[in-house]
Amino acid sequence: MWDASAPPWLAQLPAVGVLQRVLIQNVVTDVDRGGREVIRLQEADTDGLPPGRCRIVSPYDTDARWGGKRNLTWAGYKLHVSEFCDATNPVEAGDAPPNLVTIVAATDASVPDAAMTAPIHHDLAHRGLLPGEHYVDSDYPSADLLVSSLTDLRVRLVTPMLADTSPQARAGEGFDRGGFTIDWDNQQVTCPQGQASASWTPAAQRGTDVINVKFGGETCQPCPVKAKCTTTTRGGRQLTLRPQPIQQALDAARAEQTTKQWQGKYAIRAGVESTIVQAVKVTGARRARYRGLPKTRLEHNVQAAALNLIRLDAWWNGETLDPRRTTHLSRLELTLAA
């Protein structure tokens, strides 16, 4: 363990300082049943661990962090890729200009995707490459970004928004938020049975502006369809709304993404998945060759430039880059057919 009596200059040495942080973050001094002092690894449930954004996961690379997505976890970095695509002017594949990578952004793996949407937009604006519509994965938007991207930068986010998570919406029956009518001017909500809300209270939840709407217990408890609306045995139904422009944008986006027209339009975003596959297979983007975030960012920019050169070379020479993989069985069938 670190000796507090050690000279101060010793902790200023980079390697020693890193080891000091690793020890402080991962081990703890304890006393066993015999009264002896022991050193053991910290347990997340009982001792607690530092937040992932500041916890060193490797003494060899102090910028790397733990990240997770669904069932996948890894230690390292996260790569965000944006490329040009024209969804409004479909042309013959042979004449279409290649989709070029416009920006790559690397962060440590603990940074959430939604935190990078606005910085990426500002970088694209600085380079004069800001799109009118940005097709992004569902991890990148938020209700606030739907509004701010459009009002501040005139960028329309085309993305599936997370669905309503209320018990009624998850069950697919009963009265979810969409069944209530909102009168923004009079700050009142009307339920599907025609009853008006009792209170309208602006508040903040985890730093986010919301509006808490409550219905009176004397209204909800005797209601004949109460079982379809709320399970509370005291009081009435409660709703949480966002401020008017954000809530209306969120409701409109959720309604639009259920249409076949929107789903067909959003299918173009699948093209970036082929770009990621190409980056992994051609440039080895899945594994960083260097240590440290600055070098990793430089590496990703070089890889993006390489992909653009490959695509431009194929386009100039009239070649078609097929992102699809042909299996061994398919190639055998093609050989036999010839």
PENOR-V15417 format. One record per residue. RES is the residue in one letter. SS is DSSP state (@ for helix, = for strand, . for the rest). PHI is phi in radians with two decimals (NA if undefined). PSI is psi in radians with two decimals (999 if undefined). Layout:
# PENOR-V15417
res: <RES & RES>
ss: <SS & SS>
phi: <PHI & PHI>
psi: <PSI & PSI>
This chain:
# PENOR-V15417
res: <M & W & D & A & S & A & P & P & W & L & A & Q & L & P & A & V & G & V & L & Q & R & V & L & I & Q & N & V & V & T & D & V & D & R & G & G & R & E & V & I & R & L & Q & E & A & D & T & D & G & L & P & P & G & R & C & R & I & V & S & P & Y & D & T & D & A & R & W & G & G & K & R & N & L & T & W & A & G & Y & K & L & H & V & S & E & F & C & D & A & T & N & P & V & E & A & G & D & A & P & P & N & L & V & T & I & V & A & A & T & D & A & S & V & P & D & A & A & M & T & A & P & I & H & H & D & L & A & H & R & G & L & L & P & G & E & H & Y & V & D & S & D & Y & P & S & A & D & L & L & V & S & S & L & T & D & L & R & V & R & L & V & T & P & M & L & A & D & T & S & P & Q & A & R & A & G & E & G & F & D & R & G & G & F & T & I & D & W & D & N & Q & Q & V & T & C & P & Q & G & Q & A & S & A & S & W & T & P & A & A & Q & R & G & T & D & V & I & N & V & K & F & G & G & E & T & C & Q & P & C & P & V & K & A & K & C & T & T & T & T & R & G & G & R & Q & L & T & L & R & P & Q & P & I & Q & Q & A & L & D & A & A & R & A & E & Q & T & T & K & Q & W & Q & G & K & Y & A & I & R & A & G & V & E & S & T & I & V & Q & A & V & K & V & T & G & A & R & R & A & R & Y & R & G & L & P & K & T & R & L & E & H & N & V & Q & A & A & A & L & N & L & I & R & L & D & A & W & W & N & G & E & T & L & D & P & R & R & T & T & H & L & S & R & L & E & L & T & L & A & A>
ss: <. & . & . & . & . & . & . & @ & @ & @ & @ & @ & . & @ & @ & @ & @ & @ & @ & @ & @ & @ & @ & @ & @ & @ & = & = & = & = & = & . & . & . & . & . & = & = & = & = & = & . & . & . & . & . & . & . & . & . & . & . & . & . & . & . & . & . & . & . & . & . & . & . & = & = & = & = & = & . & . & = & = & = & = & = & = & = & = & = & = & = & = & . & . & . & . & . & . & . & . & . & . & . & . & . & . & . & . & . & = & = & = & = & = & = & = & = & . & . & . & . & . & @ & @ & @ & @ & @ & @ & @ & @ & @ & @ & @ & @ & @ & . & . & . & . & . & . & = & = & = & . & . & . & . & . & . & . & @ & @ & @ & @ & @ & @ & @ & @ & @ & @ & @ & . & . & = & = & = & . & . & . & . & . & . & . & . & @ & @ & @ & @ & @ & . & . & . & . & . & @ & @ & @ & . & = & = & = & . & . & . & . & = & = & = & . & . & . & . & . & = & . & . & = & = & = & = & = & = & = & . & . & = & = & = & = & = & = & = & . & . & @ & @ & @ & @ & . & . & . & . & . & @ & @ & @ & . & . & . & . & . & . & . & . & . & = & = & = & = & . & . & @ & @ & @ & @ & @ & @ & @ & @ & @ & @ & @ & @ & @ & . & . & . & @ & @ & @ & @ & @ & @ & @ & @ & @ & @ & @ & @ & @ & @ & @ & @ & @ & @ & @ & @ & @ & @ & @ & @ & . & . & . & . & . & . & . & . & . & @ & @ & @ & @ & @ & @ & @ & @ & @ & @ & @ & @ & @ & @ & @ & @ & @ & @ & @ & @ & @ & @ & @ & @ & . & . & . & . & . & . & . & . & . & . & . & @ & @ & @ & @ & @ & @ & @ & @ & @ & @ & .>
phi: <NA & -1.33 & -1.56 & -1.11 & -1.48 & -1.16 & -1.08 & -1.02 & -1.15 & -1.16 & -1.23 & -1.37 & -1.17 & -0.92 & -1.12 & -1.18 & -1.10 & -1.14 & -1.08 & -1.08 & -1.13 & -1.07 & -1.15 & -1.11 & -1.37 & -2.09 & -2.19 & -2.48 & -1.60 & -2.33 & -2.09 & -1.46 & -1.14 & -1.49 & 1.46 & -1.56 & -1.41 & -2.24 & -1.98 & -2.47 & -1.24 & -1.25 & -1.77 & -1.06 & -1.31 & -1.79 & -1.70 & 1.44 & -2.26 & -1.07 & -0.99 & -1.01 & -1.21 & -2.14 & -1.57 & -1.25 & -1.79 & -2.66 & -1.21 & -1.47 & -2.50 & -1.34 & -1.56 & -1.25 & -2.45 & -1.33 & -2.32 & -2.62 & -2.59 & 0.94 & -1.62 & -1.81 & -2.24 & -2.74 & -1.92 & 2.67 & -2.31 & -2.32 & -1.94 & -1.97 & -2.15 & -2.27 & -2.31 & -1.35 & -2.62 & -1.90 & -1.57 & -1.76 & -2.20 & -1.17 & -2.32 & -1.08 & -1.01 & -1.21 & -1.69 & -1.22 & -1.14 & -1.22 & -1.37 & -1.70 & -1.23 & -1.67 & -2.81 & -2.22 & -2.34 & -1.97 & -2.36 & -1.22 & -1.19 & -1.48 & -1.33 & -1.18 & -1.05 & -1.09 & -1.26 & -1.76 & -1.09 & -1.12 & -1.02 & -1.14 & -1.08 & -1.18 & -1.15 & -1.14 & -1.12 & -1.10 & -1.61 & 1.27 & -2.09 & -1.20 & -1.44 & -1.33 & -2.24 & -2.10 & -1.58 & -2.26 & -1.20 & -1.18 & -1.40 & -1.58 & -1.59 & -2.60 & -1.06 & -1.16 & -1.20 & -0.98 & -1.47 & -1.14 & -1.11 & -1.35 & -1.35 & -1.51 & -2.13 & 1.05 & -1.94 & -1.63 & -1.40 & -1.86 & -2.83 & -1.30 & -1.51 & -1.06 & -1.30 & -1.05 & -1.78 & -1.17 & -0.98 & -1.16 & -1.20 & -1.14 & -1.34 & 1.32 & -2.59 & 1.56 & -1.86 & -1.53 & -1.06 & -1.17 & -1.47 & -1.79 & -1.75 & -1.85 & -1.83 & -1.17 & -1.14 & -1.71 & 0.91 & -2.59 & -2.10 & -1.98 & -1.42 & -1.04 & -1.59 & 1.51 & -1.57 & -1.59 & -1.21 & -1.67 & -2.57 & -2.44 & -2.19 & -1.13 & -2.68 & -2.34 & -2.18 & 0.94 & 1.42 & -1.94 & -1.26 & -2.40 & -2.26 & -1.62 & -1.99 & -2.22 & -1.82 & -1.21 & -1.09 & -1.17 & -1.55 & -1.45 & -1.06 & -1.48 & -1.11 & -1.19 & -1.98 & -1.00 & -1.08 & -1.52 & -2.04 & -2.69 & -1.81 & -1.15 & -1.65 & -2.38 & 1.31 & -2.27 & -1.15 & -2.18 & -2.23 & -2.03 & -1.97 & -1.65 & -0.92 & -0.87 & -1.09 & -1.26 & -1.12 & -1.17 & -1.14 & -1.14 & -1.10 & -1.13 & -1.15 & -1.13 & -1.23 & -1.20 & -1.25 & -1.54 & -1.49 & -1.17 & -1.08 & -1.15 & -1.11 & -1.17 & -1.23 & -1.25 & -1.04 & -1.11 & -1.13 & -1.07 & -1.07 & -1.22 & -1.13 & -1.14 & -1.12 & -1.13 & -1.08 & -1.11 & -1.12 & -1.22 & -1.30 & -1.54 & -1.93 & 1.18 & -1.21 & -1.25 & -2.22 & -1.30 & -1.50 & -2.19 & -1.76 & 1.73 & -1.14 & -1.02 & -1.20 & -1.15 & -1.08 & -1.09 & -1.06 & -1.15 & -1.17 & -1.15 & -1.12 & -1.11 & -1.09 & -1.11 & -1.09 & -1.12 & -1.14 & -1.09 & -1.21 & -1.15 & -1.06 & -1.13 & -1.19 & -1.10 & -1.73 & 1.24 & -1.67 & -1.93 & -1.55 & -1.56 & -1.28 & -1.40 & -1.70 & -1.66 & -1.27 & -1.05 & -1.15 & -1.13 & -1.14 & -1.15 & -1.11 & -1.14 & -1.17 & -1.17 & -1.17 & -1.32>
psi: <2.92 & 2.27 & 2.05 & -0.37 & -0.03 & 2.65 & 2.45 & -0.59 & -0.36 & -0.66 & -0.28 & -0.28 & 2.28 & -0.88 & -0.72 & -0.71 & -0.67 & -0.81 & -0.63 & -0.79 & -0.73 & -0.75 & -0.79 & -0.65 & -0.40 & -0.31 & 2.78 & 2.58 & 2.24 & 3.00 & 2.21 & -3.04 & -0.46 & 0.05 & 0.14 & 2.54 & 2.21 & 2.76 & 2.24 & 2.83 & 2.51 & 2.49 & 2.29 & -0.66 & -0.61 & -0.70 & -0.47 & 2.65 & 2.70 & 2.72 & 2.59 & -0.52 & -0.31 & 0.05 & 2.16 & 2.24 & -0.25 & 2.26 & -0.22 & -0.38 & 1.72 & -0.14 & -0.31 & 2.57 & 2.83 & 2.41 & 2.81 & 2.54 & 1.98 & -2.09 & 0.10 & 2.31 & 2.59 & 2.80 & 2.14 & -2.13 & 3.06 & 2.35 & 2.26 & 2.26 & 2.35 & 2.36 & 2.79 & 2.41 & 2.48 & 1.82 & -0.11 & -0.35 & 1.29 & 2.32 & 3.06 & 2.48 & -0.62 & -0.46 & -0.22 & 2.31 & 2.67 & 2.63 & 1.94 & 2.53 & 2.17 & -0.48 & 2.53 & 2.47 & 2.25 & 2.37 & 2.95 & 2.79 & -0.22 & -0.20 & 2.16 & 2.63 & -0.69 & -0.44 & -0.23 & -0.15 & -0.91 & -0.81 & -0.68 & -0.71 & -0.75 & -0.64 & -0.72 & -0.68 & -0.70 & -0.55 & -0.01 & 0.49 & 0.32 & 2.21 & 2.80 & -0.61 & 2.37 & 2.00 & 1.98 & 2.79 & 2.80 & -0.21 & -0.26 & -0.49 & 2.99 & 2.91 & -0.65 & -0.68 & -0.52 & -0.70 & -0.86 & -0.65 & -0.67 & -0.73 & -0.66 & -0.67 & -0.04 & 0.67 & 2.14 & 2.09 & 2.15 & 1.83 & 2.57 & 2.18 & 2.59 & 2.45 & 2.90 & 2.25 & 0.22 & 2.69 & -0.63 & -0.72 & -0.71 & -0.64 & -0.34 & 0.30 & 2.81 & -2.89 & 1.80 & -3.00 & -0.57 & -0.27 & -0.06 & 2.50 & 2.26 & 2.19 & 1.65 & -0.64 & -0.70 & 0.05 & 1.02 & 2.56 & 2.42 & 2.28 & 2.95 & -0.33 & 0.07 & 0.16 & 2.47 & 2.65 & 2.74 & -0.48 & 2.70 & 1.86 & 1.94 & 2.46 & -3.06 & 2.33 & 1.98 & 0.72 & 0.10 & 2.33 & 2.25 & 3.02 & 2.10 & 2.13 & 2.29 & 2.50 & 2.57 & 2.52 & -0.59 & -0.33 & -0.76 & -0.68 & -0.77 & 0.04 & 2.33 & -0.35 & 0.49 & -0.65 & -0.44 & -0.10 & -0.82 & 2.66 & 0.04 & 2.44 & -0.17 & 2.54 & -2.85 & -3.01 & 2.51 & 2.49 & 2.57 & 2.07 & 2.75 & 2.89 & 2.70 & -0.93 & -0.63 & -0.77 & -0.72 & -0.68 & -0.70 & -0.79 & -0.73 & -0.71 & -0.73 & -0.66 & -0.69 & -0.64 & -0.12 & -0.14 & 2.62 & -0.57 & -0.79 & -0.74 & -0.68 & -0.62 & -0.69 & -0.29 & -0.37 & -0.41 & -0.37 & -0.33 & -0.56 & -0.40 & -0.66 & -0.62 & -0.73 & -0.74 & -0.74 & -0.70 & -0.66 & -0.79 & -0.67 & -0.73 & -0.08 & 0.71 & -0.22 & -0.39 & 2.20 & 2.35 & -0.31 & 2.91 & 2.46 & 2.50 & -0.73 & -0.77 & -0.62 & -0.70 & -0.74 & -0.73 & -0.75 & -0.63 & -0.67 & -0.70 & -0.71 & -0.71 & -0.68 & -0.74 & -0.73 & -0.70 & -0.69 & -0.76 & -0.71 & -0.72 & -0.75 & -0.69 & -0.77 & -0.52 & 0.16 & 0.39 & 2.68 & 2.14 & 1.90 & 1.98 & -0.22 & 2.55 & 2.29 & 2.16 & 2.88 & -0.68 & -0.72 & -0.71 & -0.61 & -0.72 & -0.69 & -0.65 & -0.74 & -0.65 & -0.53 & 999>
